[in-house]
Amino acid sequence: MREKKAIAKLENYVLGTYAEHYAQNGVQAIDLIIASGYGVDHAMANVIKYAARQGKKEGADPEHDILKMAHYCLLALVALEKSKAGKND
């Protein structure tokens, strides 16, 4: 199954990004954005941004751009799940 290999690649990419992110006192900016209720919109806006410029920047790596989009799609799912959970409280 080709998707299984792609999922493994995505998982490695996502887990590898967390060492690169800036965090204030261990809090990621995306966590604050999700907590404020803008997580899905923020993540999907980034998907659009990366899709629009995919492969167009000098030295661009199309695979890296696609992995970034997929990561933001995952973050949108996380934000959606958190918003649904908050409505059930």
C-alpha atoms as an extended CHARMM CRD file, in Angstrom:
* protein
*
        89  EXT
         1         1  MET       CA              0.0000000000        0.0000000000        0.0000000000  PROA      1               0.0000000000
         2         2  ARG       CA              1.6010000000        3.2450000000       -1.1810000000  PROA      2               0.0000000000
         3         3  GLU       CA             -0.3150000000        5.3290000000        1.3280000000  PROA      3               0.0000000000
         4         4  LYS       CA              1.3230000000        3.5260000000        4.2390000000  PROA      4               0.0000000000
         5         5  LYS       CA              4.7560000000        4.6650000000        3.0630000000  PROA      5               0.0000000000
         6         6  ALA       CA              3.4870000000        8.2210000000        2.5650000000  PROA      6               0.0000000000
         7         7  ILE       CA              1.9190000000        8.2320000000        6.0470000000  PROA      7               0.0000000000
         8         8  ALA       CA              5.2350000000        7.1140000000        7.5430000000  PROA      8               0.0000000000
         9         9  LYS       CA              7.0000000000        9.9120000000        5.6670000000  PROA      9               0.0000000000
        10        10  LEU       CA              4.4280000000       12.4230000000        6.9420000000  PROA      10              0.0000000000
        11        11  GLU       CA              4.7810000000       11.1490000000       10.4930000000  PROA      11              0.0000000000
        12        12  ASN       CA              8.5720000000       11.5400000000       10.3470000000  PROA      12              0.0000000000
        13        13  TYR       CA              8.1940000000       15.0460000000        8.9220000000  PROA      13              0.0000000000
        14        14  VAL       CA              5.6710000000       16.1660000000       11.5310000000  PROA      14              0.0000000000
        15        15  LEU       CA              7.6100000000       14.7720000000       14.4760000000  PROA      15              0.0000000000
        16        16  GLY       CA             10.8000000000       16.3180000000       13.1340000000  PROA      16              0.0000000000
        17        17  THR       CA              9.2910000000       19.7930000000       12.9430000000  PROA      17              0.0000000000
        18        18  TYR       CA              8.6880000000       20.1900000000       16.6550000000  PROA      18              0.0000000000
        19        19  ALA       CA             12.3870000000       20.6570000000       17.3980000000  PROA      19              0.0000000000
        20        20  GLU       CA             12.3410000000       23.5530000000       14.9000000000  PROA      20              0.0000000000
        21        21  HSD       CA              9.3380000000       25.4550000000       16.2600000000  PROA      21              0.0000000000
        22        22  TYR       CA              9.5550000000       28.4860000000       18.4590000000  PROA      22              0.0000000000
        23        23  ALA       CA              7.8290000000       28.1070000000       21.7840000000  PROA      23              0.0000000000
        24        24  GLN       CA              7.4160000000       30.4950000000       24.6810000000  PROA      24              0.0000000000
        25        25  ASN       CA              7.6910000000       28.5780000000       27.9520000000  PROA      25              0.0000000000
        26        26  GLY       CA              7.0350000000       25.3370000000       26.0740000000  PROA      26              0.0000000000
        27        27  VAL       CA              3.7810000000       26.5860000000       24.4980000000  PROA      27              0.0000000000
        28        28  GLN       CA              3.5010000000       26.4110000000       20.7240000000  PROA      28              0.0000000000
        29        29  ALA       CA              1.8280000000       29.3540000000       18.9760000000  PROA      29              0.0000000000
        30        30  ILE       CA             -0.5330000000       26.9200000000       17.2130000000  PROA      30              0.0000000000
        31        31  ASP       CA             -1.8060000000       25.7710000000       20.6100000000  PROA      31              0.0000000000
        32        32  LEU       CA             -2.7160000000       29.3650000000       21.4970000000  PROA      32              0.0000000000
        33        33  ILE       CA             -4.3700000000       29.8330000000       18.1040000000  PROA      33              0.0000000000
        34        34  ILE       CA             -6.4160000000       26.6410000000       18.5680000000  PROA      34              0.0000000000
        35        35  ALA       CA             -7.3720000000       27.6500000000       22.1190000000  PROA      35              0.0000000000
        36        36  SER       CA             -8.6030000000       31.0040000000       20.8100000000  PROA      36              0.0000000000
        37        37  GLY       CA            -10.9650000000       29.2520000000       18.3990000000  PROA      37              0.0000000000
        38        38  TYR       CA             -9.1280000000       30.1310000000       15.1870000000  PROA      38              0.0000000000
        39        39  GLY       CA             -7.2830000000       26.8510000000       14.7170000000  PROA      39              0.0000000000
        40        40  VAL       CA             -9.1950000000       25.4150000000       11.7600000000  PROA      40              0.0000000000
        41        41  ASP       CA             -9.2190000000       28.7220000000        9.8740000000  PROA      41              0.0000000000
        42        42  HSD       CA             -5.5270000000       29.3570000000       10.5790000000  PROA      42              0.0000000000
        43        43  ALA       CA             -4.4870000000       25.8770000000        9.5060000000  PROA      43              0.0000000000
        44        44  MET       CA             -6.5800000000       25.9070000000        6.3370000000  PROA      44              0.0000000000
        45        45  ALA       CA             -5.2750000000       29.3810000000        5.4110000000  PROA      45              0.0000000000
        46        46  ASN       CA             -1.7690000000       27.9370000000        5.6110000000  PROA      46              0.0000000000
        47        47  VAL       CA             -2.7850000000       25.0020000000        3.4020000000  PROA      47              0.0000000000
        48        48  ILE       CA             -3.9870000000       27.5210000000        0.8020000000  PROA      48              0.0000000000
        49        49  LYS       CA             -0.7850000000       29.5620000000        1.1520000000  PROA      49              0.0000000000
        50        50  TYR       CA              1.5030000000       26.5770000000        0.6550000000  PROA      50              0.0000000000
        51        51  ALA       CA             -0.6470000000       25.1710000000       -2.1580000000  PROA      51              0.0000000000
        52        52  ALA       CA             -0.5330000000       28.4790000000       -4.0230000000  PROA      52              0.0000000000
        53        53  ARG       CA              3.2450000000       28.6640000000       -3.8930000000  PROA      53              0.0000000000
        54        54  GLN       CA              4.0010000000       24.9260000000       -4.1000000000  PROA      54              0.0000000000
        55        55  GLY       CA              7.1370000000       24.4160000000       -6.1400000000  PROA      55              0.0000000000
        56        56  LYS       CA              7.3720000000       28.0830000000       -7.1560000000  PROA      56              0.0000000000
        57        57  LYS       CA              9.9420000000       29.4350000000       -4.6930000000  PROA      57              0.0000000000
        58        58  GLU       CA             13.5680000000       29.3060000000       -5.7490000000  PROA      58              0.0000000000
        59        59  GLY       CA             15.0940000000       26.0430000000       -4.5860000000  PROA      59              0.0000000000
        60        60  ALA       CA             11.6510000000       24.7260000000       -3.6650000000  PROA      60              0.0000000000
        61        61  ASP       CA             11.2360000000       21.0760000000       -2.7770000000  PROA      61              0.0000000000
        62        62  PRO       CA              7.7480000000       20.0260000000       -3.9410000000  PROA      62              0.0000000000
        63        63  GLU       CA              7.7070000000       17.0850000000       -1.5180000000  PROA      63              0.0000000000
        64        64  HSD       CA              8.4950000000       19.3730000000        1.4250000000  PROA      64              0.0000000000
        65        65  ASP       CA              5.7260000000       21.7720000000        0.3700000000  PROA      65              0.0000000000
        66        66  ILE       CA              3.2160000000       18.9080000000        0.2010000000  PROA      66              0.0000000000
        67        67  LEU       CA              4.3030000000       17.6090000000        3.6060000000  PROA      67              0.0000000000
        68        68  LYS       CA              3.7720000000       21.1120000000        5.0390000000  PROA      68              0.0000000000
        69        69  MET       CA              0.2550000000       21.2030000000        3.5940000000  PROA      69              0.0000000000
        70        70  ALA       CA             -0.5120000000       17.7600000000        4.9980000000  PROA      70              0.0000000000
        71        71  HSD       CA              0.8200000000       18.8350000000        8.4160000000  PROA      71              0.0000000000
        72        72  TYR       CA             -1.4990000000       21.8510000000        8.4170000000  PROA      72              0.0000000000
        73        73  CYS       CA             -4.3960000000       19.5600000000        7.4390000000  PROA      73              0.0000000000
        74        74  LEU       CA             -3.5880000000       17.4320000000       10.4950000000  PROA      74              0.0000000000
        75        75  LEU       CA             -3.5120000000       20.5690000000       12.6540000000  PROA      75              0.0000000000
        76        76  ALA       CA             -6.9260000000       21.5280000000       11.2590000000  PROA      76              0.0000000000
        77        77  LEU       CA             -8.2530000000       18.1140000000       12.3060000000  PROA      77              0.0000000000
        78        78  VAL       CA             -6.8000000000       18.5680000000       15.7950000000  PROA      78              0.0000000000
        79        79  ALA       CA             -8.3950000000       22.0110000000       16.0620000000  PROA      79              0.0000000000
        80        80  LEU       CA            -11.7320000000       20.6890000000       14.8320000000  PROA      80              0.0000000000
        81        81  GLU       CA            -11.6890000000       17.8390000000       17.3440000000  PROA      81              0.0000000000
        82        82  LYS       CA            -10.8630000000       20.2660000000       20.1600000000  PROA      82              0.0000000000
        83        83  SER       CA            -13.6580000000       22.6230000000       19.1520000000  PROA      83              0.0000000000
        84        84  LYS       CA            -16.1510000000       19.7360000000       19.0300000000  PROA      84              0.0000000000
        85        85  ALA       CA            -14.9750000000       18.5190000000       22.4480000000  PROA      85              0.0000000000
        86        86  GLY       CA            -15.4220000000       22.0200000000       23.8720000000  PROA      86              0.0000000000
        87        87  LYS       CA            -19.0330000000       22.1340000000       22.6500000000  PROA      87              0.0000000000
        88        88  ASN       CA            -19.7730000000       18.9060000000       24.4900000000  PROA      88              0.0000000000
        89        89  ASP       CA            -18.5460000000       20.2160000000       27.8560000000  PROA      89              0.0000000000
